[in-house]
Amino acid sequence: MKKKFKKILINLALMGITLVVMLMLAELVLHLVSKPAVDQTLVRMYEFDPWLSWRPVANQRYQIKTDEFETEFVTNRYGFRGPDWSQAKPADTLRVVVLGDSFAEGQHVGYEALFSEQLKAMLEQAPELAGRRVEMINTGVCGYNTAQELEMFDRVARDFEPDLTILLVCYNDLLLNNRDWDAFHQIAIPHFEWQAGALTATNLPLEPVRERPFDRQPANTTWKSRLVSHSKLCQLLRDAVNNHHGLLTLAVKLGIKKLPAEMRRRPDGEIDPIPMDYYFWKTPYLDEIEQAWDITEKLMVELKARVQAAGSGLLVLNVPNLAEIEPAVLEDTRQKYGIPEDWDPHQIGRELGLRCAGNGIECLWQIEPWLAKAGELEANDEMLYFVHNGHWNEAGHRFVAELLYPAVMKLLTQE
């Protein structure tokens, strides 16, 4: 009996040793072949700002390379892509400021391919603007929402004396406009509320959390955070849980993981598999979605007032996501999250158009030009977006410049 028990213990020990060795080998292989958990190039590109949360570091040069694109990203003395514009507007010059997020910043394409640069070239060739120089000042910053873009105009872009301001509104701005914490970047963001008949900032200036806002590495204060920080296997397991609704639900129920900010609990207490961003497709709206639209509308109205006070016009551009444009991506998205067929992804554009029209704000919200262009490109096996990255490729930026041109010309030449 003792010999049998001893043999079992030896076998268990050998199995344990084998498992440990296999895990160590797997960890070594993953360290050799996998990318860093946090892109250190992205980390170095941005620094903390007490009014904006983060902003690009000035006078820097980066090489950005992924499986889909490779670009050189160069910042001027203001931290933006472009030349070192003078702050005061030169004589006989028209200035157009762009406010937006990563779609505007466009780190996925070369500088000359940016929609803002292509639009500038088109404007300079317009007979109606003969004798006028055009400067496009693109202040787009990765990850920004409308509240940050309002602050960007007030604290930076206004000083360039723009004749026209273009605001890009992306679907993932909307929820963040109603929150004071960016869960993805794990940092506080500017937050506004409607108080006593006025839009009021509730948390500015922000308290610094870390020098590099995009460095989302955990503080390593617990054994679990240290383990996840250094183990590729743990990171792989974490990602598998995050991307599988059943595993995520189990982890939350067991108290292993908190409910992600982009998810919600149903009235019955169960975790809804559909991320909150997709609830903008559904009508009637949930209370949180309605509130997000209301504060977004107020932010746009406030931006209009500040833009006009600076002597500028305002044009809003709806930025559809890939699922709104590509039927195959839409179908995959519906299947992945179980999104009902009667939820309409184009509802975002329509709602944005209605909110802008009700406040006298020029808005390019229509989805039809996007769908027509996507269909035209599909015939040549091309797209407007990078498939995996989800941002505009060179064809996408070219199309956006063409889409903006008539509206920009109208606003720049109207008496």
C-alpha positions as CSV (number, residue, x, y, z in Angstrom):
1,M,0.0,0.0,0.0
2,K,2.8,2.4,0.9
3,K,4.7,1.5,-2.3
4,K,1.5,2.2,-4.3
5,F,1.0,5.5,-2.5
6,K,4.6,6.5,-3.1
7,K,4.3,5.6,-6.8
8,I,1.2,7.9,-7.1
9,L,3.1,10.7,-5.4
10,I,6.1,10.3,-7.7
11,N,3.8,10.3,-10.7
12,L,2.0,13.4,-9.5
13,A,5.4,15.1,-8.9
14,L,6.6,14.2,-12.4
15,M,3.3,15.5,-13.9
16,G,3.7,18.7,-11.9
17,I,7.3,19.1,-13.0
18,T,6.3,18.4,-16.7
19,L,3.5,20.9,-16.5
20,V,5.8,23.6,-15.0
21,V,8.4,22.9,-17.7
22,M,5.7,23.1,-20.5
23,L,4.3,26.3,-19.1
24,M,7.8,27.8,-18.9
25,L,8.5,26.8,-22.5
26,A,5.2,28.2,-23.6
27,E,6.0,31.5,-21.7
28,L,9.4,31.7,-23.4
29,V,7.9,31.1,-26.9
30,L,5.2,33.7,-26.3
31,H,7.8,36.3,-25.2
32,L,9.8,35.6,-28.3
33,V,6.9,35.8,-30.8
34,S,4.3,38.2,-29.3
35,K,4.2,42.0,-29.4
36,P,4.4,44.1,-26.2
37,A,1.2,44.3,-24.2
38,V,1.4,48.1,-24.6
39,D,2.8,49.6,-27.8
40,Q,5.8,51.6,-26.5
41,T,5.8,53.9,-29.5
42,L,2.2,54.9,-28.7
43,V,3.2,55.4,-25.1
44,R,6.0,57.8,-26.0
45,M,3.9,59.8,-28.4
46,Y,1.6,61.4,-25.7
47,E,2.1,63.3,-22.5
48,F,-0.3,64.3,-19.6
49,D,-2.2,67.6,-19.9
50,P,-4.3,68.8,-17.0
51,W,-7.0,70.3,-19.4
52,L,-7.0,67.7,-22.2
53,S,-5.9,64.6,-20.2
54,W,-3.2,63.9,-22.9
55,R,-1.7,65.6,-25.9
56,P,1.0,64.7,-28.4
57,V,4.6,65.4,-27.5
58,A,6.0,68.2,-29.6
59,N,9.0,68.0,-32.1
60,Q,9.2,64.2,-32.3
61,R,9.6,61.7,-35.0
62,Y,8.3,58.1,-34.8
63,Q,8.1,55.1,-37.1
64,I,4.7,53.3,-36.8
65,K,4.6,49.8,-38.2
66,T,1.8,47.2,-38.2
67,D,0.8,44.3,-40.4
68,E,-1.4,46.7,-42.4
69,F,0.6,49.9,-42.7
70,E,3.9,51.6,-42.0
71,T,4.2,55.4,-41.6
72,E,6.5,58.1,-40.3
73,F,4.8,60.3,-37.7
74,V,6.4,63.7,-37.2
75,T,5.1,66.4,-34.8
76,N,5.7,70.1,-35.0
77,R,6.3,72.6,-32.1
78,Y,2.6,72.3,-31.2
79,G,2.6,68.5,-31.1
80,F,0.6,68.1,-34.3
81,R,1.4,66.8,-37.8
82,G,2.3,69.6,-40.1
83,P,4.6,72.6,-40.5
84,D,5.4,75.1,-37.6
85,W,2.5,77.5,-38.4
86,S,2.8,81.0,-37.1
87,Q,0.2,81.6,-34.4
88,A,-1.0,84.8,-35.9
89,K,-2.8,84.3,-39.3
90,P,-0.8,85.7,-42.2
91,A,-2.4,88.1,-44.6
92,D,-4.4,86.7,-47.5
93,T,-4.6,83.3,-45.8
94,L,-7.6,81.1,-45.0
95,R,-7.2,78.8,-42.1
96,V,-9.2,75.6,-41.5
97,V,-8.9,73.9,-38.1
98,V,-9.7,70.1,-37.8
99,L,-10.8,68.7,-34.4
100,G,-11.1,65.0,-34.0
101,D,-9.7,61.7,-32.7
102,S,-7.5,59.1,-34.4
103,F,-9.4,59.4,-37.6
104,A,-8.3,63.0,-37.9
105,E,-4.8,62.4,-36.6
106,G,-4.4,59.7,-39.2
107,Q,-1.2,58.0,-38.0
108,H,-2.2,55.1,-40.3
109,V,-1.2,57.0,-43.5
110,G,1.6,59.3,-44.5
111,Y,1.2,63.0,-43.9
112,E,0.5,63.9,-47.5
113,A,-2.2,61.3,-47.7
114,L,-4.2,62.8,-44.8
115,F,-7.7,64.0,-45.8
116,S,-6.8,67.5,-44.4
117,E,-3.8,67.8,-46.7
118,Q,-5.7,66.5,-49.7
119,L,-8.5,68.9,-49.0
120,K,-5.9,71.8,-48.7
121,A,-4.6,70.9,-52.2
122,M,-8.1,70.9,-53.6
123,L,-8.9,74.3,-52.0
124,E,-5.8,75.9,-53.3
125,Q,-6.8,75.0,-56.8
126,A,-10.3,76.4,-56.5
127,P,-10.8,79.5,-58.7
128,E,-13.0,81.1,-56.1
129,L,-10.1,81.2,-53.7
130,A,-7.6,82.6,-56.1
131,G,-5.0,84.7,-54.4
132,R,-5.6,83.2,-51.0
133,R,-3.3,80.7,-49.3
134,V,-4.9,77.9,-47.4
135,E,-3.5,76.4,-44.2
136,M,-5.1,73.2,-42.7
137,I,-4.3,73.0,-39.0
138,N,-5.2,69.4,-38.1
139,T,-5.3,69.1,-34.3
140,G,-6.7,65.5,-34.2
141,V,-5.5,63.4,-31.3
142,C,-5.8,59.7,-30.9
143,G,-8.6,58.8,-28.4
144,Y,-10.2,62.2,-28.0
145,N,-13.9,62.7,-27.5
146,T,-16.0,65.8,-28.1
147,A,-15.4,67.2,-24.6
148,Q,-11.6,67.0,-25.2
149,E,-12.1,68.5,-28.7
150,L,-14.0,71.4,-27.1
151,E,-11.1,72.0,-24.7
152,M,-8.6,71.7,-27.6
153,F,-10.4,74.5,-29.5
154,D,-10.6,76.7,-26.5
155,R,-7.0,76.3,-25.3
156,V,-5.1,75.7,-28.5
157,A,-7.0,75.9,-31.9
158,R,-8.7,79.2,-31.2
159,D,-5.4,81.0,-31.2
160,F,-4.8,80.1,-34.9
161,E,-7.7,82.4,-35.9
162,P,-9.5,79.8,-38.0
163,D,-12.0,80.8,-40.7
164,L,-13.6,77.4,-40.5
165,T,-13.5,74.6,-37.9
166,I,-14.3,71.0,-38.8
167,L,-15.4,68.7,-36.0
168,L,-15.3,64.9,-36.6
169,V,-17.8,62.9,-34.5
170,C,-17.1,59.2,-34.1
171,Y,-19.5,56.7,-32.6
172,N,-17.2,55.9,-29.7
173,D,-17.1,59.5,-28.7
174,L,-20.7,59.5,-27.5
175,L,-20.5,57.4,-24.3
176,L,-17.2,59.0,-23.2
177,N,-18.8,62.4,-23.6
178,N,-21.0,61.4,-20.6
179,R,-18.2,59.9,-18.5
180,D,-15.3,61.3,-16.5
181,W,-13.1,58.2,-16.8
182,D,-11.7,56.6,-20.0
183,A,-11.6,52.9,-19.0
184,F,-9.6,51.8,-22.1
185,H,-6.7,54.3,-21.3
186,Q,-7.4,54.1,-17.6
187,I,-7.3,57.8,-17.0
188,A,-9.6,60.7,-16.1
189,I,-11.0,62.8,-19.0
190,P,-12.6,66.2,-19.1
191,H,-16.3,65.9,-18.0
192,F,-19.1,68.4,-18.5
193,E,-22.6,68.6,-17.0
194,W,-25.6,70.8,-17.6
195,Q,-25.9,72.9,-14.5
196,A,-28.1,75.9,-13.9
197,G,-28.7,76.4,-17.6
198,A,-25.0,76.2,-18.6
199,L,-22.5,73.6,-19.7
200,T,-20.0,73.3,-16.8
201,A,-16.7,71.4,-16.5
202,T,-16.9,69.3,-13.3
203,N,-13.3,68.0,-13.0
204,L,-10.9,70.5,-14.6
205,P,-8.0,70.8,-14.2
206,L,-7.3,67.1,-14.0
207,E,-4.9,65.5,-11.5
208,P,-1.9,63.8,-13.1
209,V,-1.9,60.0,-12.9
210,R,1.3,59.2,-14.7
211,E,3.7,61.1,-17.0
212,R,2.7,58.9,-20.1
213,P,-1.1,58.6,-20.1
214,F,-1.1,55.7,-22.6
215,D,1.2,53.6,-20.4
216,R,-1.5,51.3,-19.1
217,Q,0.9,48.9,-17.3
218,P,-0.5,48.1,-13.9
219,A,1.1,49.6,-10.8
220,N,2.3,46.2,-9.7
221,T,1.0,46.6,-6.2
222,T,-0.4,43.1,-5.9
223,W,0.8,39.7,-6.9
224,K,-2.0,39.4,-9.4
225,S,-1.1,42.6,-11.2
226,R,2.6,41.7,-11.2
227,L,1.8,38.3,-12.7
228,V,-0.4,39.7,-15.4
229,S,2.1,42.4,-16.2
230,H,5.0,40.0,-16.8
231,S,3.3,36.7,-17.9
232,K,2.3,36.4,-21.6
233,L,0.3,33.3,-20.7
234,C,-1.7,35.3,-18.2
235,Q,-2.2,38.1,-20.7
236,L,-3.4,35.5,-23.3
237,L,-5.9,34.0,-20.7
238,R,-7.1,37.5,-19.8
239,D,-7.7,38.4,-23.5
240,A,-9.5,35.0,-24.0
241,V,-11.8,35.8,-21.1
242,N,-12.5,39.4,-22.3
243,N,-13.4,38.1,-25.8
244,H,-15.7,35.3,-24.8
245,H,-19.0,36.2,-23.2
246,G,-19.4,33.0,-21.3
247,L,-16.0,33.1,-19.7
248,L,-16.3,36.8,-19.0
249,T,-19.7,36.2,-17.2
250,L,-18.2,33.4,-15.1
251,A,-15.2,35.5,-14.2
252,V,-17.4,38.4,-13.1
253,K,-19.7,36.1,-11.1
254,L,-16.7,34.5,-9.3
255,G,-15.3,38.0,-8.4
256,I,-12.2,37.4,-10.5
257,K,-12.9,40.3,-12.8
258,K,-14.9,43.5,-12.6
259,L,-17.6,44.2,-15.1
260,P,-16.0,46.1,-18.1
261,A,-17.1,49.7,-18.5
262,E,-18.4,48.9,-22.1
263,M,-20.7,46.2,-20.8
264,R,-24.0,46.5,-18.8
265,R,-26.2,44.3,-16.6
266,R,-29.6,43.4,-17.8
267,P,-32.6,44.0,-15.5
268,D,-32.5,40.3,-14.5
269,G,-28.8,40.8,-13.3
270,E,-27.2,38.9,-16.2
271,I,-24.4,40.5,-18.2
272,D,-25.5,41.7,-21.6
273,P,-23.2,40.3,-24.3
274,I,-23.8,43.5,-26.5
275,P,-21.3,46.3,-25.7
276,M,-22.9,49.6,-24.9
277,D,-21.6,51.3,-28.0
278,Y,-23.9,49.2,-30.1
279,Y,-27.0,50.4,-28.2
280,F,-26.8,53.6,-30.2
281,W,-28.2,51.4,-33.0
282,K,-31.4,50.6,-31.0
283,T,-34.5,52.8,-30.6
284,P,-36.0,53.8,-28.3
285,Y,-32.8,54.6,-26.5
286,L,-31.7,53.4,-23.1
287,D,-31.5,56.2,-20.5
288,E,-27.7,56.2,-20.6
289,I,-27.7,56.4,-24.5
290,E,-30.2,59.3,-24.4
291,Q,-28.1,61.1,-21.8
292,A,-24.9,60.6,-23.9
293,W,-26.7,62.1,-26.9
294,D,-28.0,65.0,-24.8
295,I,-24.5,66.0,-23.5
296,T,-23.0,65.5,-26.9
297,E,-25.5,67.9,-28.4
298,K,-24.8,70.4,-25.7
299,L,-21.0,70.1,-26.3
300,M,-21.6,70.8,-30.0
301,V,-23.7,73.8,-29.3
302,E,-21.1,75.1,-26.9
303,L,-18.4,74.5,-29.5
304,K,-20.5,76.4,-32.1
305,A,-20.8,79.4,-29.7
306,R,-17.0,79.4,-29.0
307,V,-16.2,78.9,-32.7
308,Q,-18.4,81.8,-33.7
309,A,-17.0,84.1,-31.0
310,A,-13.6,83.4,-32.5
311,G,-14.9,84.4,-36.0
312,S,-15.0,80.9,-37.4
313,G,-17.7,78.8,-39.0
314,L,-18.4,75.2,-37.9
315,L,-18.9,72.0,-39.9
316,V,-19.5,68.6,-38.3
317,L,-18.6,65.3,-40.1
318,N,-20.1,62.0,-39.1
319,V,-17.5,59.3,-39.0
320,P,-19.1,55.9,-39.7
321,N,-17.4,52.8,-38.3
322,L,-16.4,49.9,-40.5
323,A,-19.6,47.8,-39.6
324,E,-21.7,50.7,-41.0
325,I,-20.0,50.5,-44.4
326,E,-19.1,46.9,-45.0
327,P,-22.0,44.4,-45.0
328,A,-19.7,41.5,-44.2
329,V,-18.3,43.2,-41.2
330,L,-21.8,44.2,-40.1
331,E,-22.9,40.6,-40.3
332,D,-19.9,39.4,-38.3
333,T,-20.5,42.0,-35.7
334,R,-24.2,41.0,-35.3
335,Q,-23.2,37.3,-35.0
336,K,-20.4,37.9,-32.5
337,Y,-22.5,39.9,-30.1
338,G,-26.0,38.6,-30.9
339,I,-27.2,42.1,-32.1
340,P,-30.8,41.9,-33.4
341,E,-31.4,42.5,-37.1
342,D,-33.7,45.5,-36.4
343,W,-30.9,47.5,-34.7
344,D,-29.8,50.0,-37.4
345,P,-26.1,51.1,-37.4
346,H,-27.1,54.1,-39.5
347,Q,-29.2,55.4,-36.6
348,I,-26.1,57.2,-35.3
349,G,-25.7,59.4,-38.4
350,R,-29.4,60.2,-38.5
351,E,-29.5,61.2,-34.8
352,L,-26.4,63.3,-35.3
353,G,-28.0,65.0,-38.3
354,L,-31.2,65.8,-36.4
355,R,-29.3,67.2,-33.3
356,C,-27.2,69.4,-35.5
357,A,-30.1,70.6,-37.7
358,G,-32.0,71.5,-34.5
359,N,-29.2,73.9,-33.5
360,G,-28.3,75.4,-36.9
361,I,-25.1,73.4,-37.2
362,E,-23.9,72.3,-40.7
363,C,-23.4,68.6,-40.6
364,L,-22.4,65.9,-43.2
365,W,-24.3,63.0,-41.6
366,Q,-25.6,61.1,-44.6
367,I,-24.4,57.5,-45.0
368,E,-25.4,57.1,-48.7
369,P,-22.1,58.7,-50.1
370,W,-20.1,56.3,-48.0
371,L,-22.0,53.2,-49.1
372,A,-21.8,54.3,-52.8
373,K,-18.1,54.8,-52.6
374,A,-17.6,51.5,-50.7
375,G,-19.5,49.7,-53.4
376,E,-17.5,51.4,-56.2
377,L,-14.2,50.3,-54.5
378,E,-15.4,46.8,-53.8
379,A,-15.6,46.2,-57.6
380,N,-11.8,46.7,-57.6
381,D,-11.3,44.6,-54.4
382,E,-10.5,47.8,-52.4
383,M,-11.9,49.4,-49.3
384,L,-12.1,52.7,-47.4
385,Y,-10.8,51.3,-44.2
386,F,-8.1,49.0,-42.9
387,V,-9.8,45.7,-42.1
388,H,-8.1,45.0,-38.8
389,N,-7.2,48.5,-37.6
390,G,-10.6,49.9,-38.5
391,H,-9.4,53.4,-39.6
392,W,-9.3,55.0,-43.0
393,N,-6.7,53.9,-45.4
394,E,-5.4,56.2,-48.2
395,A,-8.5,55.6,-50.3
396,G,-10.6,56.5,-47.2
397,H,-8.8,59.8,-46.6
398,R,-9.0,60.7,-50.3
399,F,-12.8,60.1,-50.2
400,V,-13.2,62.2,-47.0
401,A,-11.4,65.1,-48.7
402,E,-13.8,64.8,-51.7
403,L,-16.8,64.6,-49.4
404,L,-15.8,67.7,-47.4
405,Y,-14.8,69.9,-50.3
406,P,-18.2,71.2,-51.5
407,A,-19.4,72.0,-47.9
408,V,-16.1,73.6,-47.0
409,M,-16.1,75.7,-50.2
410,K,-19.6,76.8,-49.4
411,L,-18.8,77.9,-45.9
412,L,-15.5,79.6,-46.9
413,T,-17.1,81.6,-49.7
414,Q,-20.4,82.6,-48.2
415,E,-20.9,86.3,-47.4
